């Protein structure tokens, strides 16, 4: 998409958003101010409180303490106790880390200081020479190599775990060896 088309789409998108978000004038012709509306009206909730009786009015006019006798403030909902009996889930780095965290670990683990200062920038310049549009991606000289090595190590760990499970299964059922060999070969080929 060329830049002129992008700019036109951005302009018309902004106009559409401003038209949708514009405040509609009320009957007097002036726009409503959001400060005068309650949160339930803004969110679209409908609430009709029950009609007040004389007893309610007399109780409301009598001075009351801000906290009830059971220690709960007025207007507070008290839920029944809920007990969690399950054990906590042990999370690994693979499940917790973001892409940025994985990249930092990969650069610390797999990229040496010599590579970081010499060969990484040279590889980035070679990438710019071969694919000049990669300049738009910015200057990231060591990230591609570090993440390739990190993914290769993760793949190796996954395949090792699969091998141990296959050895365990084939020890119990030697007849399934051929089937597991096909599964292992398929996993090795597709995970490259």
N, C-alpha and C positions, 0 to 999 in steps of 0.2 A: 504494500500500500504506500503510495507516495506521500510526502509530508503535507501537501496541500489537502489531500483527502482526509488525512488524520486531523488536521487543524479544523476542517469543516465539520467533521463528526464530533470533535470535542466541543466546538461552539454550539452546534445544535443540541448536543446532549446536555450542555450546561443550561441552555434556554429551556429545554423540556423539564429539567429538574427544578429550575426556578419557577416555572409555571405550575408545576405540581405542588411545590412547597409554598406557594404564595398564599397569604392569608386572605380568606374570603371576607368581604365586607359584610357587617351585620345589617339589620334593617335600617339603621341610621346612616349607613354609608361609610362609617368609619371602620377600619379593621379592628378585630378583636385583639386584645392584648392577652398573652398567655398567662400573665401573672394573675388575672382575675378568674381564670378557670381552675377548677379543682383537678387533681391528678386523675381522678376516676373519669372525668369527662374527656380529658386529653387522651387517655388510654382506651376509651370507648366502653368502659364498664358502666352498667346501669345499676344503681343502688337506690332502693326505695325503703327508707327506714320505717318501722312500724309506727302507727299513730301512738302518741304519748298519752298516757292516762294521768289522772290527777295524782295518783301515788307517785308516779315517776317525777312529776313536776315538784312535788313536795320534797322528795328525796334529793332532787338536784339542787334545790334552794338551800338545803341544810349544809353546813360546812362539813366537809369530809377530809380525811387525811389523804395525801397523794399516794399512799401505799395501802393496799388491803391488809387484812390481818394475816393472810398467809404469805406475805412478803412479795406479792406480785403487783406491779404497777397497773393502773387502769388502762385498758386498751391493749393489753398484752395477751397473746395466745399462749397457753401452756400446753405443750404436747406431751403425750404419755412417754415414759422412758423407753428408750430403744437400746438394746444391748447387742453388740456385735460379737458373735462367738467364733468367727472364722479367724484363722491365722493370717498374718500379714503376707502379702505377696512379695517375694524377693525379686527385685528388679535388677537387671543387668545393665551394663553400659550401653549395649545395643538397643535396649528398650527406652532408655532415659535420654541419651544424648541427642542433641539437635544436629543438623548438618554442620553448623559452625563448630560445635564441640568435637565432632568426628574429624573435621579438617584439622583442628588444632592438635588433636592427639596424633593424627597421621603425620603431620609435619614434625612433631617432636620425636616420634618413634622411628620414622623411616628416612627423613631427610637430614643428611649430615651438614655441618656448618660450611664445609668446603663446597658441597653441591649447592647449598642455599645461596652462596655469594657468587659462584662462577657459572656452573652448568645450568642452573635453573633459569637465570636471566637470559642466557644464550638460547636455551630451548624456547623461551617465550618470544624472543626476537625472531627465531626461525619460524615459529607459528605465525607471527605477523607477516613474515615474508611470503609464506605459502598461502595463507588465507588472510588477506588484508582486512576483511570484515571483522575478524576477531579482535581488531583494535577497539571496536565498540564495547567489547566485554571488559575492558580495563586491564590493568597490570596485575596479574596473578601468576608470578613466575614458577612457583613450586607446588601449587595446589593440585594440578592435574596428576603429576607424578606421585605425590603423596597419597591422593585418594585412590589411584590405581593400585598402589601397593597395599593400602588398607583393605580395599575390596578383595584383592587376591588373598590376603591373609584370612579374611572372614569366610571366603569361599572354601579355603583349605580346611578351616575349623569345622565348617558345616559338613564337608565331605568326610572328614575324619570321624565325626559323630555318627554319620550315616554308616560308615564302615563298621564301627563298633556295634551298632544295632543289628547290622546284617550278620556279623559274626555270631552274635548272641542268638539270633533267630535261626541261623543255619545249624548251630550246635543243637538246638532243640528239634529241628525238622530238616534233616539233610536232603530230603526230596525237593525242597523249595530253593535249592542253591541256584539253579539255572534262572529261575524267575528273578531272584534278587540280583544276580549278575546283570540281567537286562535292565533292571531298575537303576542299579548303580551306574551302568554305562550311560543310560539316558540322563541321569542327574549330572554326570561329569560333562557330557556334551552340551546340555542346555544351560548350565550355569557358567559357561565361559563368557 
